[in-house]
Amino acid sequence: MNIYCGNLAHELTEEELREAFEAFGQVTSAKIITDKYSGVSRGFGFVEMAEKAEAEAAIAELNDKELKGRVITVSEARPRTEGPGGGGRR
């Protein structure tokens, strides 16, 4: 199950994010989204967990909890929508 994590501290590492979720079960991946130019965290990320029940327990326990000085938002990630990509000039 893919989990969205928002309002992350900019100092939070992917390893720290993984560790927070590993308390609830097996984490297959943890990714913090960064700005493609500066490399600075954009304040959100995604965690993938193998078992749905473990993921739901993690969401219930970690949503609105403090992690590295910030109250984080945790929910099931919505699938990406196919849209008109880009934003470039015509």
C-alpha positions in Angstrom: 0.0 0.0 0.0 1.3 3.4 -0.9 1.1 6.1 1.8 1.3 9.9 1.5 3.2 11.8 4.2 2.9 15.6 4.3 4.2 18.5 6.3 7.6 16.8 6.7 10.5 18.6 8.3 13.0 19.6 5.7 15.8 18.0 7.8 14.0 14.6 7.9 15.9 11.9 6.0 14.4 9.0 4.1 16.0 6.6 6.6 14.2 8.4 9.5 10.9 8.3 7.6 11.4 4.6 7.0 12.2 3.9 10.7 9.0 5.7 11.8 6.9 3.3 9.7 8.9 0.2 10.4 7.5 0.2 13.9 4.3 -1.0 12.2 5.6 -3.5 9.7 7.7 -4.1 6.6 8.5 -1.0 4.6 9.4 -1.7 1.0 10.4 1.9 0.2 10.5 5.4 1.6 11.0 8.4 -0.6 11.0 12.1 0.2 10.3 14.3 -2.8 12.9 17.0 -3.4 13.1 20.0 -5.6 14.7 19.0 -8.9 16.9 22.1 -9.1 18.0 22.7 -5.5 17.6 19.2 -4.1 15.8 20.6 -1.0 12.9 18.6 0.4 9.5 19.7 -0.8 8.0 18.7 2.6 6.2 15.5 1.5 7.0 12.0 0.6 5.7 8.4 0.1 6.1 5.2 2.0 5.3 1.8 0.5 4.3 -1.0 2.9 3.8 -4.6 1.9 0.8 -5.4 4.1 -2.4 -3.4 3.9 -3.3 -4.0 7.6 0.2 -2.8 8.7 -0.1 0.3 6.5 -3.5 1.1 7.8 -2.2 0.8 11.4 0.7 3.1 10.6 -1.7 5.7 9.0 -4.0 5.6 12.1 -1.1 6.0 14.5 1.2 8.5 12.7 -1.4 10.9 11.3 -1.3 14.2 13.2 1.7 13.0 15.2 4.9 15.0 15.7 8.0 13.8 13.7 11.2 15.8 13.9 9.4 18.8 15.3 6.5 18.9 12.8 3.0 17.5 13.0 2.8 15.3 9.9 -0.2 14.3 7.7 -0.4 10.7 6.8 -3.0 9.1 4.5 -3.4 6.5 1.8 -1.8 7.9 -1.4 -4.1 8.7 -4.3 -3.2 7.3 -7.7 -1.5 9.7 -10.0 -3.8 11.1 -12.6 -2.9 11.3 -16.2 -3.0 14.9 -17.2 -1.5 17.2 -19.8 2.1 16.9 -18.5 4.7 19.5 -18.8 3.7 23.1 -18.4 6.2 24.1 -21.0 5.7 26.8 -23.6 4.1 26.2 -26.9 
